[in-house]
């Protein structure tokens, strides 16, 4: 296995599914090639964009196994072990580590005390044989940690990555401040709408749900910021965010983030199907909206 490393441009990927809910193995092969083609540094499997909470273990296991077989050590493979209890999360963490995952992503179990969250995450990380990441996403778990609690988790020697999906500017400032920033931890922004902000605050990189579609674009903006081309990077970042808003239907109703991205990847010839387990559907108007957004920005993707 490659030495553990985290690059700046990472994606939380959709899970390719057949219309009956089974894993679409042909599309997994195409998606793996796509990750490499667009130059991602790492990919997270089975997160919220990947519909992980809805997938049976047979599909989860098959996806992890196939990705590791297709990609090997050419990307850092993060696998989410999030579950409804510490015990189930620990079992998943051990299982994915045994399969060869490079990093296991841990998350708060829903609606428990923050004290228990911190203790549970540290105990699972302690028992895991590969490096772990902590994914802070209060909108999904209903549990929001304060900075000191996050730093307590990140000070554990086997927690090597943070995915910050708090959407809190204050938490972002604290995590990236020299006086607080945890040593030896890659702090990754979990929002796909603010690459300029992520780079300006000196996050180590990004890990978000838009990356499987926009990873090449994100890297271009990231590099522009590090060359000091801020104004041009802001223009590109705004265009990227508005593109994703069209794909996800973010400015109106109904949210279609998973099915919208899968349909865009299907139009690009990467996926064979846009099937989802989430309660999301598209009509002809929705498909036209995504197609128009894609056609306007194919050169950026």
MORA-V967597 format. One line per field, one symbol per residue. psi: psi as a letter, one per 30 degrees, with the letter a starting at -180 (. if undefined). A space follows every 10 residues. Layout:
psi=???
//
This chain:
psi=klkkkjlfjk kjlljkklfg flkjeefeee eeeeeeeghl elkkkgaefg geffklfeee eeeeeeeeee ebgflkjkkk gkafleeeee eeeeeeeffg kfkkkllkkk hlleeeeeee eeeeeefkfl lllkjjiefe fgkjkleeee eeeffkfgjf kkjjhfgjee eeeeefkeff kkkgkjjkkg kggheeeeee fhlfaljlff ffegeeeeee eeeeeffgie eeeeeeeeee eeeeeeefhf fbkkkheeee eeeeeeffge lflgklflik lkaeeeeeee eeeeefgeff .
//
